[in-house]
Amino acid sequence: MVLVNPQSGRGQAMALYNGHVQRMLTEADIPHTLVITERPNHARDLVRNADLTQWDALVILSGDGLLFEVVNGLMERQDWEKAIQTPLGILPGGSGNALAASVHHYTRASPVCGEDLLTSCGFQLCKGQTSALDLISIHLSSGVRLFSFLSLAWGFVADVDIESEQFRQIGDLRFLLGTLVRLASLRVYQGKLAFLPAENQPETHSGEIKLLDHLLVPLDQPVPQDWTLVEEREFVLVLAMFQSHLSEDLMAAPDARSDDGTMHLFYVTAGISRAALLRLFRAMQSGTHLDLGCPHLVYRRARALRLEPLSPAGIMTVDGERVEYGPVQAQVHRGVARLISS
């Protein structure tokens, strides 16, 4: 099944399907069912109830948001353990295309963008090889549980992502414009952060524990003693990455892999200058931002985290999708899903 969101990015997803994807699948002798989504959560509702035995894979031609719908729809099924093993493919048709860029990065080929990225991901799709994909269980303060494959963000990154929606018609340039707008009026947020360092917890394959979040305690209780506490402070951003790329041209976690069982946690503290923050994001284009030695940037590998915003207003995103604002915690489950990639 190929799911296409005709509104994603600059609205070019159907043109990409008609001009590239359909021909590529036909030449590779891969029959498929095309589904054009008509509303938010259409894909989520569809895969929650569909007879998945009709298809060998679910392929998304859109941005990362449509795959977020599909993953959570699969995890809401009664037969989720079997359903989430359906191979998932991504073809870039949105603005950010972070997972598509990550899939290409994992091939160790030189960076590409635009139609070249589409060709690379299409080639991976036609080869049909799969690799394991981590899912991150995220608990919101209301009790809602979501599953993420890409990122959790608060502060600058989340602000740019959501506030730049108004510039959607200019494609991925919306993020550059949004970054410049937010730099001009840089915000800081008061909050608390805690995480379980990756080296403190032996790796566990989630199939053995049925996706129980055994590393987490209720949000109203203190975190376990083996967690690292970051003292309450002002943050410019907190970003947990689960893949290598934050967008098509931003390599936030160059060492990440789709099934490394690790959160790549970054945070930037208040006091950083606008120029220094801009340098970080420019260096992120080549994945060299950690080499700058910026004293306001901290990077840690974690298996679980808790984030408690104390500022009364702000934006929080999961996989680029806005979620309710408030305390949140998360745990990695290694290799739960299957991703079509090298």
C-alpha positions as CSV (number, residue, x, y, z in Angstrom):
1,M,0.0,0.0,0.0
2,V,1.3,3.4,-1.0
3,L,-0.2,6.2,1.1
4,V,0.1,9.7,-0.3
5,N,-0.8,13.0,1.5
6,P,-1.5,15.4,-1.3
7,Q,-1.2,18.4,1.0
8,S,2.3,17.6,2.3
9,G,5.2,19.9,1.7
10,R,4.3,22.3,-1.2
11,G,1.5,19.9,-2.3
12,Q,3.8,18.1,-4.7
13,A,3.4,14.6,-3.4
14,M,0.9,13.5,-6.2
15,A,3.2,15.0,-8.9
16,L,6.1,12.9,-7.4
17,Y,4.0,9.8,-7.5
18,N,2.8,10.3,-11.1
19,G,6.2,11.5,-12.3
20,H,8.6,9.1,-10.5
21,V,7.2,6.6,-8.0
22,Q,4.5,4.9,-10.2
23,R,7.1,4.3,-13.0
24,M,9.7,3.1,-10.6
25,L,7.4,0.5,-9.0
26,T,6.1,-0.6,-12.4
27,E,9.6,-1.1,-13.8
28,A,10.5,-3.1,-10.6
29,D,7.3,-5.2,-11.1
30,I,5.9,-4.2,-7.7
31,P,2.1,-4.1,-7.7
32,H,0.6,-1.6,-5.3
33,T,-2.5,0.0,-4.0
34,L,-2.6,3.8,-4.0
35,V,-4.4,5.5,-1.1
36,I,-4.7,9.3,-1.1
37,T,-5.3,10.6,2.4
38,E,-8.2,13.0,2.7
39,R,-7.9,14.4,6.2
40,P,-5.8,14.3,9.4
41,N,-5.6,10.9,10.9
42,H,-7.1,9.2,7.8
43,A,-4.0,6.9,7.6
44,R,-4.1,6.2,11.3
45,D,-7.7,5.1,11.2
46,L,-7.1,3.1,8.0
47,V,-4.2,1.0,9.2
48,R,-5.9,0.5,12.6
49,N,-8.7,-1.4,11.0
50,A,-7.3,-2.7,7.7
51,D,-6.7,-6.3,6.8
52,L,-2.9,-6.0,6.5
53,T,-2.5,-9.5,4.9
54,Q,-3.4,-7.8,1.6
55,W,0.0,-6.0,1.5
56,D,3.7,-6.9,2.0
57,A,4.5,-3.3,3.1
58,L,3.1,0.1,3.9
59,V,4.9,2.9,2.1
60,I,4.5,6.6,2.9
61,L,5.0,9.2,0.2
62,S,4.7,12.3,2.3
63,G,6.5,14.0,5.2
64,D,7.3,12.3,8.5
65,G,3.9,13.2,10.0
66,L,2.0,10.6,7.9
67,L,4.4,7.8,9.0
68,F,3.7,9.0,12.6
69,E,0.0,8.4,11.9
70,V,0.7,4.9,10.5
71,V,3.0,3.8,13.3
72,N,0.5,4.9,16.0
73,G,-2.4,3.3,14.1
74,L,-0.6,0.0,14.0
75,M,0.2,0.2,17.7
76,E,-3.5,0.8,18.5
77,R,-4.5,-2.6,16.9
78,Q,-5.3,-5.6,19.1
79,D,-2.8,-7.6,17.0
80,W,-0.2,-4.8,17.3
81,E,2.7,-7.2,17.8
82,K,2.1,-8.8,14.4
83,A,0.9,-5.6,12.7
84,I,4.0,-3.5,13.7
85,Q,6.2,-6.1,11.9
86,T,4.7,-5.0,8.6
87,P,7.6,-3.4,6.7
88,L,7.4,0.4,6.6
89,G,8.8,2.4,3.7
90,I,9.4,6.2,3.3
91,L,9.5,8.2,0.1
92,P,10.2,11.9,0.7
93,G,7.2,14.1,-0.3
94,G,7.1,16.6,2.6
95,S,9.1,19.6,3.8
96,G,11.4,18.0,6.3
97,N,11.8,14.4,5.1
98,A,14.0,13.6,8.1
99,L,13.5,9.8,8.1
100,A,14.1,9.6,4.3
101,A,17.3,11.5,4.7
102,S,18.3,9.1,7.6
103,V,17.5,6.1,5.4
104,H,19.8,7.4,2.7
105,H,22.5,8.3,5.3
106,Y,22.5,4.7,6.5
107,T,23.5,3.5,3.1
108,R,26.8,5.5,3.6
109,A,26.3,7.2,0.3
110,S,27.1,10.9,-0.2
111,P,24.4,13.3,0.9
112,V,21.6,14.1,-1.6
113,C,18.4,16.1,-1.6
114,G,15.3,16.7,-3.6
115,E,14.6,14.2,-6.4
116,D,17.9,12.5,-5.9
117,L,16.8,11.6,-2.3
118,L,13.5,10.3,-3.7
119,T,15.4,8.1,-6.2
120,S,17.7,6.8,-3.4
121,C,14.7,5.9,-1.2
122,G,12.9,4.4,-4.1
123,F,15.9,2.2,-4.9
124,Q,15.9,1.0,-1.3
125,L,12.2,0.3,-1.6
126,C,12.5,-1.8,-4.7
127,K,15.4,-3.8,-3.2
128,G,13.0,-4.7,-0.4
129,Q,15.5,-5.2,2.3
130,T,14.5,-4.4,5.8
131,S,16.2,-3.4,9.0
132,A,15.0,-3.1,12.6
133,L,13.5,0.2,13.7
134,D,13.4,1.4,17.3
135,L,10.1,2.8,18.6
136,I,10.1,5.2,21.5
137,S,7.2,5.1,24.0
138,I,6.2,8.6,25.0
139,H,3.9,9.4,27.9
140,L,2.2,12.8,28.1
141,S,0.9,14.3,31.3
142,S,-2.7,13.5,30.4
143,G,-1.9,9.8,30.3
144,V,-1.8,9.5,26.6
145,R,0.8,7.2,25.2
146,L,2.3,7.8,21.8
147,F,5.0,5.9,19.8
148,S,7.7,7.9,18.1
149,F,10.4,6.9,15.5
150,L,12.1,10.3,15.0
151,S,12.3,13.0,17.7
152,L,11.0,14.7,20.7
153,A,11.5,18.5,20.8
154,W,10.9,21.4,23.1
155,G,12.0,25.0,22.7
156,F,13.7,26.4,19.6
157,V,13.4,23.4,17.3
158,A,9.7,22.8,18.1
159,D,8.9,26.5,17.8
160,V,10.5,26.7,14.3
161,D,8.8,23.5,13.2
162,I,5.3,24.5,14.2
163,E,5.5,28.3,13.6
164,S,7.0,27.8,10.1
165,E,3.8,26.0,9.0
166,Q,2.6,29.4,7.8
167,F,5.4,29.3,5.2
168,R,4.6,25.8,4.0
169,Q,4.3,26.8,0.3
170,I,8.0,27.5,0.0
171,G,8.9,23.9,0.9
172,D,11.9,23.1,3.0
173,L,13.0,26.8,2.9
174,R,10.3,27.3,5.5
175,F,12.6,26.0,8.1
176,L,15.4,28.5,7.2
177,L,12.9,31.4,7.3
178,G,11.4,30.1,10.6
179,T,14.9,29.8,12.1
180,L,15.7,33.4,11.2
181,V,12.4,34.7,12.6
182,R,12.9,32.8,15.8
183,L,16.6,33.9,16.1
184,A,15.5,37.5,15.9
185,S,13.4,37.0,19.0
186,L,15.2,34.2,20.9
187,R,13.1,32.6,23.7
188,V,14.3,30.7,26.8
189,Y,12.2,28.3,28.8
190,Q,12.5,27.3,32.4
191,G,12.4,23.5,33.0
192,K,13.8,20.4,34.5
193,L,15.4,17.4,32.7
194,A,16.4,13.9,33.8
195,F,17.6,10.9,31.8
196,L,18.9,7.4,32.2
197,P,22.4,7.3,30.6
198,A,22.7,4.5,28.0
199,E,25.7,3.0,29.8
200,N,23.7,2.6,33.0
201,Q,21.2,0.1,31.4
202,P,22.0,-3.1,29.6
203,E,20.3,-3.4,26.2
204,T,17.0,-5.2,26.2
205,H,15.2,-6.3,23.1
206,S,11.6,-5.2,23.6
207,G,10.1,-8.4,22.3
208,E,11.1,-10.0,25.6
209,I,9.1,-7.5,27.7
210,K,6.0,-6.8,25.6
211,L,6.7,-3.1,25.4
212,L,6.4,-2.6,29.1
213,D,8.0,0.8,30.0
214,H,10.0,-0.8,32.8
215,L,12.5,2.1,33.0
216,L,9.8,4.7,33.8
217,V,7.9,5.5,37.0
218,P,4.7,7.6,37.1
219,L,5.2,11.3,36.4
220,D,4.2,12.3,39.9
221,Q,7.0,10.3,41.4
222,P,10.8,11.1,41.5
223,V,12.9,9.4,38.8
224,P,14.9,6.4,39.9
225,Q,18.3,7.0,41.6
226,D,20.4,5.8,38.7
227,W,19.1,8.6,36.5
228,T,21.1,11.8,35.9
229,L,19.4,15.0,37.0
230,V,20.0,18.2,35.2
231,E,19.4,21.0,37.6
232,E,16.5,23.3,37.0
233,R,17.5,26.0,34.5
234,E,16.7,28.0,31.4
235,F,16.9,26.1,28.2
236,V,16.9,27.4,24.6
237,L,16.0,23.9,23.3
238,V,15.8,20.2,24.3
239,L,16.0,17.7,21.5
240,A,15.9,13.9,21.7
241,M,16.8,12.3,18.3
242,F,16.1,8.7,17.4
243,Q,17.4,8.9,13.8
244,S,20.4,10.7,12.2
245,H,18.5,13.6,10.6
246,L,16.3,16.3,11.9
247,S,15.4,17.4,8.4
248,E,16.6,16.7,4.9
249,D,19.7,18.9,5.4
250,L,20.3,18.8,9.1
251,M,22.3,15.8,10.5
252,A,21.6,16.2,14.2
253,A,22.9,12.8,15.3
254,P,25.3,11.5,12.7
255,D,26.2,8.3,14.7
256,A,22.5,7.3,15.2
257,R,21.2,4.2,13.5
258,S,17.6,3.0,13.1
259,D,18.0,0.2,15.8
260,D,20.7,1.4,18.1
261,G,18.4,1.4,21.2
262,T,19.5,4.9,22.1
263,M,18.1,8.4,22.4
264,H,20.6,11.0,21.2
265,L,19.8,13.8,23.7
266,F,20.9,17.4,23.0
267,Y,20.1,20.5,25.0
268,V,21.2,24.1,24.7
269,T,21.2,26.3,27.8
270,A,20.4,30.0,28.1
271,G,23.2,32.4,27.5
272,I,24.1,31.3,24.0
273,S,24.4,34.1,21.6
274,R,22.2,34.3,18.4
275,A,25.4,34.0,16.3
276,A,26.6,30.9,18.2
277,L,23.2,29.2,17.9
278,L,23.2,30.0,14.1
279,R,26.7,28.5,13.9
280,L,25.5,25.3,15.5
281,F,22.7,24.9,13.0
282,R,25.0,25.7,10.1
283,A,27.4,23.0,11.3
284,M,24.6,20.6,11.7
285,Q,24.2,20.6,7.9
286,S,27.4,18.5,7.9
287,G,26.9,16.9,11.3
288,T,29.9,18.7,12.8
289,H,28.1,20.8,15.4
290,L,29.6,18.8,18.3
291,D,33.1,19.7,17.0
292,L,32.5,23.4,17.7
293,G,33.0,22.9,21.5
294,C,30.1,25.2,22.3
295,P,29.8,25.4,26.1
296,H,26.0,25.8,25.9
297,L,25.5,22.6,24.0
298,V,25.3,19.3,25.8
299,Y,25.0,15.8,24.2
300,R,24.2,12.6,26.0
301,R,23.1,9.1,25.0
302,A,20.1,7.9,27.0
303,R,17.6,5.0,27.2
304,A,14.9,7.0,28.9
305,L,14.2,10.6,29.8
306,R,11.8,12.9,31.6
307,L,11.2,16.5,30.6
308,E,9.3,18.9,32.9
309,P,8.6,22.4,31.4
310,L,8.0,25.0,34.0
311,S,7.4,27.9,31.7
312,P,3.6,28.4,31.4
313,A,3.5,28.3,27.6
314,G,5.5,26.6,24.9
315,I,5.5,24.1,22.1
316,M,6.4,20.4,22.2
317,T,6.6,18.1,19.2
318,V,6.8,14.4,18.6
319,D,8.1,13.4,15.2
320,G,7.4,17.0,14.1
321,E,3.7,16.8,15.2
322,R,2.5,19.1,18.0
323,V,1.4,17.4,21.2
324,E,0.0,18.6,24.5
325,Y,2.4,20.9,26.4
326,G,3.5,19.6,29.8
327,P,5.6,17.0,31.6
328,V,6.6,14.1,29.3
329,Q,8.7,11.0,29.6
330,A,10.0,8.5,27.2
331,Q,11.7,5.1,26.8
332,V,13.4,3.4,23.9
333,H,12.2,0.0,22.7
334,R,14.8,-1.5,20.5
335,G,14.0,-3.0,17.1
336,V,10.2,-3.2,17.5
337,A,9.3,-2.3,13.9
338,R,10.7,-3.0,10.5
339,L,12.0,-0.3,8.2
340,I,12.7,-0.7,4.5
341,S,16.3,0.3,4.2
342,S,19.8,-1.1,3.6
